[in-house]
Amino acid sequence: MKKTAIILISLLFLPVFLSAYIGYPCLKNGDFIVFYPPGYEERAFKLLENLKSIKAPAEDIMGNSLESLPVVLESAGQYSQALANAPYYKMAVFNYEFGEQDMFKNFSMHEYTHMLHMTKSGAIPGFLHFLIGGIACPNLVSPGWVMEGITVNNESTLSPYGGRLNDGEFDAYLGAMLSDGKKPDIAKATYPPSEAPFGYAPYLYGGEFFGFLAKKYGTDKFKKFFESYGNSLFSYLSAVMPLIGIDGTFEEVYGKSTQELWNEWVASLSETHGGFKMDGVRVTRSGYYTRQPVFYNNRLYYVKQYSEKAGIFDERAVRQIVEYDPANRTERVIADRTSDILYRPAFLGNDIFYAVQDYGPLYPNKFVDGYGFVSVIFRHDLETGYEREIARGEMNAYAADPSGRIVWATTKQKEFGCTMTALDLKTGKQERILDTNEFVIFSIAFSDDGKKCAVSARKDDTNLSVYMLDTASGTFEPVADSPWNETSAIISGDRIIYHANYDGMHAVYAYDMRTKKTDAMTSGGYAQEPAFDAQGNILYYTGLNSSGWDIYAKPAEFTTFVARHYAEKVKPAQNFDRNRVEKGSYLDNLLTLYPKIRIPYLDASGDNNVLAYGLQLIGTDAFEDILYSAVLKYDSVEEKYGADLQASISMFEFMRGGVQYNSIPGDFYIIAGTSLYDSQLGGLYGSQLILKWYFENGFSNRTAIAELNATFKWTTGRLYADGAYYYAGPQTGSLDNSNACTALVQLTQYLPSSVFNLELQNIYVSDPSSSLKDNETIRGYDVLPGNMAPTVKASYQVPVLKVRNGLWNPSLFIHDIVGEVFCEAGFGNPRVQLSAGAGIHMETYLLFGVPFEIGYEMIWAKEGGWSGNMTAYTPLYEF
């Protein structure tokens, strides 16, 4: 066995060892260690330069400092994001430019602020931090609006034209709330419900709240607040009773409790955000994300994406393209998709073209197992409904050229810039028509004759501007070029209509190509993404209300607009000498494997009061190529010292393996799994193959396991199927001779504001004493008899009451009350078990974000009659 185990472990770790020589290199300057894929060195230098530029300002605000922080630069297609992981002491940045200036600088400030905040500790908590690791830091026990609020505040200090507090959208939403008679609620900021502003609530409410504190009380109090909170043992209790923890810290630093400061901020909004009024009339009343309007052939088309509550912690995501007839005010769904619809639709003749998100391999990342995000363009016939895929790839803008082409822009991965590609719809041939390292394009529009092309694009370290693009010469002629964002340009006759956020006010403007003058088309409120009905002289645009985004309309008016002169953003002087940057290798990543978490271990799961106790060490490298847990323990029953070792290993981007060894009683497990298929489109959604080999009971029993699963998805439901075969016998070198099969099918079908769930499971074991089916029961029974145990479970869930309210003290939020009826059957041998009943379930959220369901069920069982049962469940842990 030892020889076999050594061979298997060596095969698992071989890719990791090879990576030490051919894997990710890194750049080091003492403050940061930036790991990057081969070929991305220029992007890594730019990231490191921006990290250095924000380090001192961030540390000055937060009152904390870090050294040798690992930062992983990864690529996942058209995915712009960054992540901070304080317990494991690392950051990750995904390399894809988005539409705001200084992508790397914004990401760096945001995530480094997270790291400075979450790792801040002192006094006794500081000693616990040193002893136990980053999970002991009190600032980790903070509500999301504190976590994200301070980062939004800090990112908005980089430039007066960047950051979410300067953009104007957050301010507009607060104004829309006040105009609809609503106010920001601290409980909804802590536990965002399924309503606007959705998951952005911690960023919006928290950012605006910290912006208020900065203006009224000064930013110097922030470092005092985080230091006091990080030094207090009472902070650990904040998630249960803020009165004991965070309220006291606010009182100490500001002289007022959390709720008092919150109320003070809310009271100030009527003065700073009052008077909000949308310009025009509201065409749609869907809320959520109803946007990207296009007017074509006397019809208005737009994208509608929303979430519909269906069951217990279950929501259906709806993503549609809708056709609206202004004459009779009716809607017709053109397309209904299983993945996000990207950008605004385009038209040629009787065809609509739209793009959705999908996966595309292979990319240098571990975050999505080597997959990346790409766009897929579909061509849909408006009369017949027939559609087909015509193109896929990285695209951050596309448009229909009246000459019969679809044109899209792709951001370069390894350097700043973009390319443009044209697809001839008649011949199916693709041609690259532009290659630039000066601009990245985020919207494209053609004139009706195809002779003019307007784009929203930006240079490196600037916001978006509007340009006329000559693809033949590759020249960009400025149309609207300021330090603010000008984007979503369309061409109507001799006008280029676009939207901009001058002075933090989102409005629509029109540039006359003949007179070279600019007019304002909206005033007040909020207006984005213009669409224009030239014949009816009506402007459509995306507006904002307290329910989210909707389409608005107004008669077109052209008021002379004189732009203010805005000082160009002055880039701070950089003292960044590449010659002082040290280059390293993947070996530097392996040096980050030291145990980040060191906690006492106690296993009392046996029949005795204490089975084993000791110390558990948990660690990982910056890439999470190796994630391990080591338990050094004393078994008080066996009276032996032992060790439990586990390791999860990323063998390649698309494959993970794992090993586990328990010295008492001497079990060894090895596992390897890979994704066979992944897609966000309808049909087969994903499939995995998993292979396992168990050595148990002193390695005398050896079981080989093969498991295959697949998920199918459609717009109103999904189907999951899983099958596994277990074998122990002479072929595996086992003294035991047994086999088992399991099969599982789970169906979820969404109905109007409700959901039907069906589960079919079959377990066969050749040995009736096997523990394989111990955890499989039906409601009303404790165990299924026999060695063959098929079960059928059906349930129907429907929300019966939207509560969506909570308390700050104690920290509690009640979301919805959901009703359920169910019927279950277990076909054991020699008898059949049957139960049915109904239940009521209350969705709650605790501890600053932990979902927790409590309920009561009345169950009728064939053997036993009626009984009542309290339920308690959290999706994070099953017990």
TORVO-52967 format. One line per 10 residues: their letters; for each residue x, y, z of C-alpha. Coordinates in steps of 0.02 Angstrom, whole numbers, always signed. Example, Ala and Ser with C-alpha at 12.3 -4.5 7.8 and 13.67 -1.06 7.14 Angstrom:
<pts>
as = +615:-225:+390  +684:-53:+357
</pts>
This chain:
<pts>
mkktaiilis = +0:+0:+0  +138:+121:+46  +213:+107:-127  +44:+138:-209  +9:+287:-95  +179:+365:-132  +150:+347:-320  -24:+423:-310  +31:+570:-201  +180:+602:-316
llflpvflsa = +64:+609:-466  -46:+735:-376  +96:+849:-327  +196:+832:-488  +108:+978:-577  +141:+1089:-426  +326:+1045:-425  +335:+1074:-613  +254:+1244:-587  +402:+1292:-478
yigypclkng = +506:+1297:-637  +382:+1337:-776  +241:+1421:-678  +199:+1600:-632  +347:+1719:-607  +332:+1867:-488  +389:+2045:-456  +442:+2097:-280  +475:+2267:-204  +465:+2227:-18
dfivfyppgy = +286:+2290:-1  +202:+2176:-128  +238:+2014:-219  +145:+2017:-386  +127:+1846:-467  +77:+1846:-650  +54:+1725:-795  +198:+1710:-919  +182:+1847:-1050  +92:+1969:-933
eerafkllen = +248:+2055:-866  +201:+2230:-928  +31:+2216:-846  +114:+2154:-686  +231:+2304:-683  +83:+2421:-707  -11:+2336:-565  +141:+2347:-451  +163:+2531:-494  -17:+2567:-447
lksikapaed = -5:+2466:-288  +144:+2570:-238  +54:+2733:-279  -96:+2695:-166  -1:+2614:-23  +41:+2772:+77  -129:+2859:+54  -224:+2703:+103  -115:+2670:+254  -131:+2851:+310
imgnsleslp = -321:+2836:+313  -328:+2663:+390  -186:+2677:+516  -112:+2510:+468  +31:+2446:+361  +71:+2280:+277  +227:+2206:+201  +263:+2071:+71  +79:+2053:+26  +53:+1923:-111
vvlesagqys = -54:+1987:-256  -102:+1868:-396  -135:+1938:-569  -251:+1820:-661  -346:+1821:-825  -524:+1759:-841  -578:+1831:-1007  -692:+1983:-1002  -697:+1985:-812  -646:+2138:-711
qalanapyyk = -637:+2105:-526  -521:+2099:-377  -526:+2001:-215  -451:+2019:-42  -427:+1872:+76  -365:+1932:+245  -365:+1763:+338  -251:+1691:+203  -157:+1856:+179  -171:+1880:-8
mavfnyefge = -257:+1977:-147  -307:+1936:-326  -335:+2053:-473  -413:+2001:-638  -337:+2078:-791  -474:+2154:-898  -498:+2339:-926  -668:+2414:-886  -746:+2582:-923  -674:+2687:-782
qdmfknfsmh = -505:+2769:-770  -361:+2687:-676  -429:+2510:-666  -277:+2443:-574  -270:+2596:-461  -454:+2579:-413  -437:+2393:-383  -277:+2418:-285  -351:+2551:-171  -512:+2454:-144
eythmlhmtk = -436:+2285:-103  -285:+2351:-8  -406:+2451:+101  -496:+2287:+135  -332:+2206:+187  -282:+2353:+299  -454:+2355:+378  -476:+2169:+408  -300:+2140:+477  -303:+2288:+597
sgaipgflhf = -289:+2225:+777  -206:+2268:+941  -205:+2236:+1129  -275:+2063:+1173  -354:+2037:+1000  -185:+2081:+927  -106:+1942:+1029  -242:+1823:+970  -207:+1879:+792  -23:+1836:+816
liggiacpnl = -64:+1670:+901  -212:+1606:+799  -198:+1699:+634  -298:+1822:+532  -466:+1744:+574  -448:+1816:+750  -452:+1998:+692  -604:+2090:+764  -624:+2198:+608  -676:+2040:+515
vspgwvmegi = -831:+2046:+624  -900:+2200:+536  -1061:+2226:+439  -1043:+2230:+250  -1082:+2416:+242  -928:+2450:+350  -821:+2330:+249  -871:+2404:+81  -911:+2581:+140  -733:+2625:+187
tvnnestlsp = -665:+2551:+24  -789:+2650:-82  -741:+2807:+14  -555:+2776:-12  -568:+2734:-198  -661:+2900:-220  -512:+2997:-152  -403:+2952:-301  -481:+3075:-422  -627:+3199:-422
yggrlndgef = -685:+3114:-582  -678:+2934:-523  -742:+2824:-384  -922:+2786:-344  -947:+2935:-229  -899:+3052:-372  -986:+2961:-514  -1160:+3022:-466  -1259:+2860:-480  -1256:+2828:-292
daylgamlsd = -1314:+3006:-260  -1452:+2988:-390  -1518:+2830:-310  -1527:+2912:-139  -1621:+3056:-220  -1739:+2933:-303  -1772:+2850:-135  -1816:+3015:-53  -1931:+3063:-197  -2023:+2897:-175
gkkpdiakat = -2040:+2924:+13  -1906:+2797:+63  -1748:+2812:+167  -1592:+2704:+189  -1620:+2576:+327  -1473:+2511:+427  -1547:+2336:+437  -1567:+2327:+247  -1390:+2391:+228  -1329:+2251:+340
yppseapfgy = -1438:+2116:+260  -1482:+2171:+82  -1651:+2095:+35  -1710:+2046:-140  -1752:+2224:-189  -1661:+2380:-246  -1521:+2420:-221  -1492:+2232:-206  -1314:+2173:-173  -1250:+2350:-199
apylyggeff = -1331:+2407:-36  -1171:+2388:+69  -1071:+2484:-61  -1202:+2620:-88  -1263:+2648:+90  -1094:+2613:+169  -998:+2720:+45  -1116:+2867:+63  -1117:+2849:+253  -927:+2850:+264
gflakkygtd = -922:+2994:+140  -1037:+3089:+258  -925:+3050:+407  -771:+3106:+310  -849:+3273:+263  -923:+3313:+434  -798:+3237:+555  -640:+3217:+452  -549:+3062:+389  -428:+3063:+536
kfkkffesyg = -562:+2981:+643  -566:+2828:+531  -397:+2764:+592  -453:+2795:+772  -613:+2698:+741  -529:+2545:+662  -392:+2546:+793  -516:+2553:+937  -625:+2418:+858  -473:+2309:+823
nslfsylsav = -414:+2325:+1004  -579:+2278:+1087  -633:+2105:+1141  -813:+2167:+1137  -800:+2187:+948  -817:+1999:+928  -996:+2014:+995  -1049:+2148:+871  -1129:+2023:+752  -1246:+1966:+890
mpligidgtf = -1277:+2128:+983  -1199:+2283:+905  -1240:+2378:+1064  -1099:+2283:+1151  -970:+2305:+1013  -976:+2423:+864  -1099:+2544:+943  -976:+2573:+1085  -834:+2605:+963  -934:+2736:+867
eevygkstqe = -983:+2814:+1034  -801:+2821:+1088  -736:+2899:+927  -883:+3007:+871  -979:+3032:+1033  -1132:+2949:+955  -1190:+2771:+930  -1201:+2685:+760  -1387:+2713:+745  -1374:+2895:+799
lwnewvasls = -1241:+2929:+667  -1343:+2836:+538  -1497:+2939:+580  -1393:+3098:+569  -1335:+3049:+395  -1511:+3004:+338  -1578:+3169:+407  -1447:+3263:+304  -1504:+3182:+141  -1657:+3292:+122
ethggfkmdg = -1540:+3441:+111  -1404:+3362:+4  -1509:+3245:-105  -1683:+3321:-99  -1774:+3387:-250  -1735:+3236:-359  -1858:+3227:-504  -1847:+3121:-660  -1859:+3212:-824  -1994:+3130:-932
vrvtrsgyyt = -2117:+2990:-900  -2087:+2812:-845  -2118:+2689:-987  -2082:+2526:-894  -2118:+2482:-714  -2012:+2326:-696  -1873:+2401:-590  -1722:+2293:-556  -1613:+2307:-713  -1724:+2365:-856
rqpvfynnrl = -1606:+2458:-971  -1507:+2461:-1135  -1650:+2534:-1242  -1644:+2537:-1433  -1778:+2612:-1545  -1799:+2520:-1711  -1941:+2512:-1838  -2066:+2600:-1725  -2031:+2480:-1582  -1932:+2501:-1423
yyvkqyseka = -1819:+2357:-1370  -1733:+2339:-1203  -1651:+2214:-1087  -1745:+2162:-931  -1652:+2063:-798  -1728:+2031:-628  -1742:+1905:-487  -1906:+1825:-435  -1927:+1751:-261  -1982:+1569:-275
gifderavrq = -1943:+1464:-121  -1835:+1444:+34  -1673:+1538:-5  -1717:+1513:-187  -1741:+1644:-322  -1764:+1628:-509  -1653:+1738:-616  -1745:+1808:-768  -1648:+1880:-916  -1751:+1939:-1063
iveydpanrt = -1751:+2051:-1216  -1920:+2137:-1229  -2005:+2222:-1376  -2119:+2367:-1328  -2251:+2441:-1441  -2273:+2625:-1392  -2436:+2637:-1490  -2533:+2511:-1386  -2411:+2498:-1238  -2389:+2310:-1249
erviadrtsd = -2235:+2203:-1217  -2174:+2047:-1306  -2028:+1941:-1247  -1908:+1916:-1391  -1776:+1811:-1303  -1768:+1726:-1134  -1593:+1669:-1082  -1506:+1573:-944  -1356:+1691:-933  -1330:+1879:-923
ilyrpaflgn = -1375:+1980:-1078  -1232:+2097:-1118  -1240:+2269:-1199  -1383:+2340:-1301  -1457:+2243:-1448  -1418:+2283:-1630  -1526:+2269:-1787  -1510:+2233:-1972  -1665:+2211:-2078  -1780:+2090:-1988
difyavqdyg = -1645:+2023:-1873  -1601:+2070:-1695  -1426:+2032:-1633  -1390:+2013:-1448  -1247:+1949:-1341  -1250:+1838:-1187  -1114:+1782:-1067  -1036:+1610:-1075  -879:+1517:-1022  -730:+1493:-1136
plypnkfvdg = -570:+1395:-1100  -427:+1406:-1066  -364:+1554:-965  -223:+1572:-840  -325:+1573:-679  -373:+1460:-535  -528:+1562:-488  -643:+1479:-617  -537:+1323:-649  -453:+1392:-803
ygfvsvifrh = -613:+1451:-884  -647:+1630:-934  -797:+1738:-975  -837:+1774:-1156  -980:+1847:-1258  -1088:+1748:-1378  -1183:+1843:-1513  -1348:+1771:-1573  -1443:+1817:-1730  -1631:+1811:-1700
dletgyerei = -1765:+1827:-1835  -1902:+1941:-1768  -2037:+1858:-1874  -2000:+1673:-1858  -1908:+1674:-1691  -1770:+1566:-1766  -1599:+1607:-1696  -1423:+1543:-1702  -1251:+1583:-1633  -1143:+1682:-1755
argemnayaa = -990:+1733:-1653  -907:+1710:-1485  -756:+1781:-1396  -702:+1923:-1285  -807:+2074:-1331  -840:+2232:-1233  -940:+2315:-1372  -1025:+2266:-1535  -1138:+2346:-1666  -1222:+2310:-1831
dpsgrivwat = -1144:+2393:-1984  -1281:+2431:-2113  -1165:+2363:-2247  -1205:+2189:-2182  -1073:+2161:-2049  -1067:+2137:-1861  -921:+2230:-1785  -852:+2204:-1610  -709:+2268:-1502  -596:+2157:-1397
tkqkefgctm = -484:+2218:-1257  -306:+2156:-1263  -253:+2048:-1118  -65:+2072:-1110  -56:+2258:-1148  -168:+2409:-1151  -269:+2427:-1310  -401:+2339:-1414  -440:+2265:-1583  -597:+2277:-1690
taldlktgkq = -661:+2130:-1791  -795:+2129:-1927  -899:+1977:-1973  -974:+1977:-2148  -1147:+1902:-2124  -1157:+1842:-2305  -989:+1755:-2319  -960:+1715:-2135  -782:+1782:-2148  -702:+1879:-2006
erildtnefv = -580:+2022:-2034  -480:+2126:-1911  -513:+2308:-1953  -425:+2398:-1810  -278:+2369:-1693  -233:+2505:-1569  -130:+2517:-1411  -195:+2692:-1371  -381:+2659:-1342  -502:+2532:-1270
ifsiafsddg = -678:+2540:-1345  -836:+2512:-1243  -977:+2556:-1363  -995:+2564:-1553  -1129:+2646:-1660  -1148:+2668:-1848  -1248:+2796:-1946  -1393:+2731:-2050  -1286:+2734:-2207  -1138:+2653:-2119
kkcavsarkd = -1020:+2793:-2167  -996:+2861:-1990  -944:+2768:-1835  -954:+2839:-1658  -870:+2751:-1513  -855:+2774:-1327  -674:+2739:-1286  -540:+2785:-1162  -354:+2804:-1157  -250:+2728:-1019
dtnlsvymld = -281:+2811:-851  -428:+2915:-914  -617:+2903:-914  -724:+2867:-1067  -745:+2996:-1205  -842:+2998:-1368  -746:+2991:-1532  -781:+2979:-1716  -682:+2829:-1776  -611:+2806:-1950
tasgtfepva = -575:+2620:-1955  -481:+2635:-2119  -350:+2753:-2048  -370:+2704:-1865  -393:+2886:-1812  -501:+2943:-1666  -576:+3118:-1680  -638:+3186:-1511  -822:+3230:-1500  -846:+3243:-1312
dspwnetsai = -685:+3232:-1215  -678:+3284:-1032  -610:+3206:-872  -788:+3141:-838  -869:+2989:-921  -951:+3013:-1090  -1022:+2852:-1161  -1165:+2754:-1243  -1154:+2857:-1403  -1279:+2832:-1544
isgdriiyha = -1295:+2920:-1713  -1460:+2995:-1770  -1451:+3097:-1929  -1320:+3231:-1903  -1318:+3211:-1715  -1216:+3103:-1598  -1320:+3073:-1442  -1230:+3014:-1287  -1239:+3021:-1098  -1114:+3098:-978
nydgmhavya = -1097:+3124:-790  -1031:+3302:-787  -1015:+3360:-606  -1091:+3196:-548  -1255:+3224:-641  -1303:+3090:-768  -1388:+3170:-919  -1407:+3149:-1107  -1323:+3265:-1232  -1324:+3287:-1421
ydmrtkktda = -1176:+3341:-1527  -1219:+3417:-1695  -1089:+3362:-1822  -1131:+3509:-1938  -1122:+3653:-1813  -998:+3569:-1692  -1110:+3623:-1548  -1178:+3522:-1403  -1355:+3526:-1332  -1425:+3455:-1171
mtsggyaqep = -1576:+3340:-1195  -1619:+3304:-1012  -1608:+3401:-851  -1623:+3343:-673  -1646:+3166:-612  -1542:+3034:-698  -1525:+2984:-881  -1413:+2854:-964  -1407:+2748:-1122  -1508:+2856:-1245
afdaqgnily = -1617:+2789:-1385  -1701:+2906:-1508  -1862:+2901:-1610  -1818:+3031:-1742  -1987:+3022:-1829  -2087:+3046:-1669  -1953:+3161:-1596  -1952:+3060:-1433  -1800:+3025:-1326  -1796:+2861:-1231
ytglnssgwd = -1666:+2827:-1098  -1626:+2726:-943  -1686:+2814:-786  -1682:+2778:-602  -1810:+2756:-464  -1812:+2673:-294  -1858:+2505:-375  -1705:+2507:-488  -1681:+2553:-670  -1823:+2581:-793
iyakpaeftt = -1849:+2654:-966  -1909:+2834:-974  -1965:+2944:-1119  -1988:+3129:-1157  -2013:+3240:-1309  -1843:+3284:-1379  -1783:+3457:-1332  -1615:+3531:-1375  -1551:+3661:-1252  -1383:+3743:-1285
fvarhyaekv = -1252:+3669:-1172  -1090:+3756:-1131  -969:+3636:-1050  -868:+3695:-902  -680:+3689:-912  -621:+3546:-804  -442:+3534:-750  -362:+3378:-816  -322:+3249:-686  -144:+3274:-630
kpaqnfdrnr = -58:+3108:-605  +48:+3108:-448  +233:+3098:-474  +287:+2918:-471  +449:+2862:-395  +441:+2690:-474  +607:+2622:-530  +591:+2455:-617  +774:+2422:-585  +733:+2412:-399
vekgsyldnl = +603:+2278:-426  +664:+2102:-395  +603:+1962:-504  +557:+1794:-430  +475:+1630:-475  +339:+1510:-422  +453:+1458:-280  +405:+1623:-197  +226:+1562:-201  +273:+1401:-112
ltlypkirip = +353:+1506:+25  +178:+1572:+67  +123:+1398:+121  +155:+1430:+306  +0:+1397:+416  -108:+1554:+417  -235:+1482:+540  -184:+1398:+703  -330:+1345:+812  -364:+1221:+953
yldasgdnnv = -439:+1057:+894  -575:+960:+984  -670:+809:+920  -813:+758:+1034  -912:+665:+902  -886:+495:+979  -980:+409:+1119  -859:+477:+1248  -860:+656:+1311  -695:+695:+1226
layglqligt = -627:+587:+1087  -475:+687:+1034  -397:+857:+1059  -245:+949:+993  -195:+1086:+871  -255:+1117:+694  -147:+1209:+567  -225:+1274:+405  -134:+1358:+263  -125:+1388:+78
dafedilysa = -14:+1469:-50  -60:+1629:-141  -139:+1533:-286  -226:+1404:-175  -137:+1272:-276  -114:+1182:-110  -242:+1205:+28  -202:+1099:+179  -256:+1059:+356  -145:+969:+481
vlkydsveek = -213:+911:+650  -92:+856:+784  -197:+769:+916  -207:+654:+1065  -341:+520:+1061  -401:+497:+1240  -495:+337:+1198  -353:+250:+1106  -227:+338:+1218  -121:+376:+1067
ygadlqasis = -45:+528:+984  -89:+547:+801  -112:+663:+654  -247:+700:+526  -181:+773:+364  -284:+843:+220  -229:+932:+62  -323:+996:-89  -209:+1012:-240  -236:+1108:-402
mfefmrggvq = -156:+989:-525  -193:+1099:-674  -310:+1247:-702  -449:+1125:-746  -415:+985:-621  -404:+969:-432  -351:+825:-324  -344:+790:-140  -270:+676:-9  -320:+638:+170
ynsipgdfyi = -230:+533:+300  -294:+490:+474  -162:+402:+577  -295:+340:+698  -363:+216:+643  -250:+226:+489  -360:+280:+343  -299:+356:+182  -405:+440:+47  -358:+508:-123
iagtslydsq = -471:+601:-244  -456:+682:-415  -589:+778:-509  -603:+875:-670  -732:+976:-760  -786:+893:-922  -898:+1033:-982  -955:+1205:-923  -1075:+1326:-1004  -1193:+1465:-954
lgglygsqli = -1307:+1438:-1103  -1460:+1328:-1098  -1449:+1138:-1107  -1300:+1049:-1031  -1237:+1172:-902  -1092:+1075:-827  -1021:+902:-799  -887:+833:-683  -793:+670:-666  -729:+622:-494
lkwyfengfs = -618:+474:-451  -583:+418:-272  -482:+282:-188  -511:+243:-4  -394:+141:+107  -482:+105:+272  -467:+0:+431  -279:-2:+432  -278:-4:+242  -355:-178:+235
nrtaiaelna = -515:-116:+150  -483:-29:-16  -628:+49:-109  -623:+125:-283  -758:+252:-325  -805:+332:-490  -932:+473:-493  -1006:+569:-639  -1127:+714:-627  -1211:+832:-748
tfkwttgrly = -1321:+986:-735  -1448:+1039:-865  -1526:+1211:-862  -1668:+1301:-949  -1746:+1471:-916  -1875:+1405:-792  -1780:+1265:-707  -1635:+1146:-693  -1598:+960:-680  -1453:+885:-585
adgayyyagp = -1403:+703:-605  -1266:+610:-513  -1212:+429:-519  -1075:+339:-423  -1007:+162:-415  -913:+94:-264  -809:-64:-275  -702:-157:-149  -629:-326:-194  -477:-421:-257
qtgsldnsna = -447:-296:-398  -421:-158:-269  -319:-267:-152  -458:-265:-21  -497:-400:+105  -678:-343:+95  -782:-389:-57  -931:-274:-83  -1001:-148:-205  -1128:-10:-206
ctalvqltqy = -1217:+105:-328  -1297:+273:-298  -1402:+376:-416  -1476:+548:-385  -1589:+656:-491  -1647:+828:-432  -1772:+929:-531  -1812:+1112:-496  -1954:+1188:-596  -1999:+1369:-567
lpssvfnlel = -2182:+1418:-576  -2256:+1592:-557  -2182:+1657:-393  -2158:+1478:-330  -2054:+1323:-359  -2080:+1135:-375  -1940:+1019:-320  -1927:+834:-356  -1787:+719:-297  -1761:+538:-346
qniyvsdpss = -1625:+440:-260  -1578:+258:-265  -1446:+175:-158  -1395:-6:-177  -1268:-86:-63  -1220:-270:-66  -1188:-264:+122  -1346:-212:+220  -1237:-155:+366  -1151:-24:+257
slkdnetirg = -1157:+154:+321  -1179:+219:+143  -1364:+253:+166  -1361:+308:+348  -1392:+491:+305  -1532:+458:+181  -1704:+465:+261  -1875:+537:+226  -1970:+654:+340  -2060:+561:+480
ydvlpgnmap = -1934:+417:+487  -1763:+396:+563  -1689:+263:+447  -1726:+170:+287  -1723:-20:+304  -1638:-146:+192  -1492:-138:+73  -1587:-55:-68  -1661:+114:-28  -1743:+212:-169
tvkasyqvpv = -1826:+374:-112  -1942:+499:-196  -1966:+673:-125  -2080:+807:-196  -2116:+980:-128  -2200:+1141:-180  -2143:+1304:-102  -2222:+1476:-116  -2183:+1639:-26  -2336:+1692:+75
lkvrnglwnp = -2272:+1851:+157  -2135:+1977:+119  -2072:+2042:+285  -1902:+2111:+232  -1869:+2205:+390  -1750:+2187:+535  -1666:+2254:+689  -1497:+2328:+722  -1498:+2275:+905  -1501:+2126:+912
slfihdivge = -1433:+2097:+737  -1575:+2008:+649  -1666:+2018:+482  -1824:+1927:+428  -1836:+1909:+239  -1988:+1809:+183  -2110:+1682:+254  -2122:+1531:+139  -2256:+1397:+140  -2223:+1217:+87
vfceagfgnp = -2319:+1058:+51  -2227:+895:+24  -2243:+709:-4  -2101:+583:+17  -2081:+395:-1  -1944:+271:+41  -1948:+101:-43  -1849:-4:+78  -1850:-192:+91  -1962:-265:+160
rvqlsagagi = -2080:-116:+181  -2125:+50:+101  -2116:+210:+201  -2231:+356:+159  -2252:+531:+229  -2335:+695:+182  -2369:+861:+263  -2352:+1049:+260  -2237:+1176:+339  -2207:+1359:+363
hmetyllfgv = -2030:+1427:+353  -1958:+1595:+403  -1801:+1653:+314  -1691:+1750:+432  -1515:+1821:+425  -1401:+1831:+575  -1222:+1872:+620  -1202:+2009:+487  -1250:+1894:+343  -1276:+1711:+391
pfeigyemiw = -1438:+1642:+313  -1540:+1541:+438  -1711:+1461:+416  -1824:+1414:+560  -1994:+1335:+536  -2124:+1211:+590  -2188:+1059:+495  -2339:+948:+521  -2296:+775:+457  -2407:+625:+427
akeggwsgnm = -2313:+460:+421  -2386:+295:+365  -2311:+215:+519  -2347:+333:+662  -2480:+458:+607  -2464:+646:+636  -2321:+733:+721  -2248:+908:+732  -2068:+951:+697  -1967:+1111:+718
taytplyef = -1843:+1144:+578  -1679:+1240:+579  -1566:+1252:+429  -1430:+1359:+352  -1364:+1335:+175  -1189:+1359:+246  -1195:+1203:+354  -1305:+1050:+361  -1344:+975:+531
</pts>
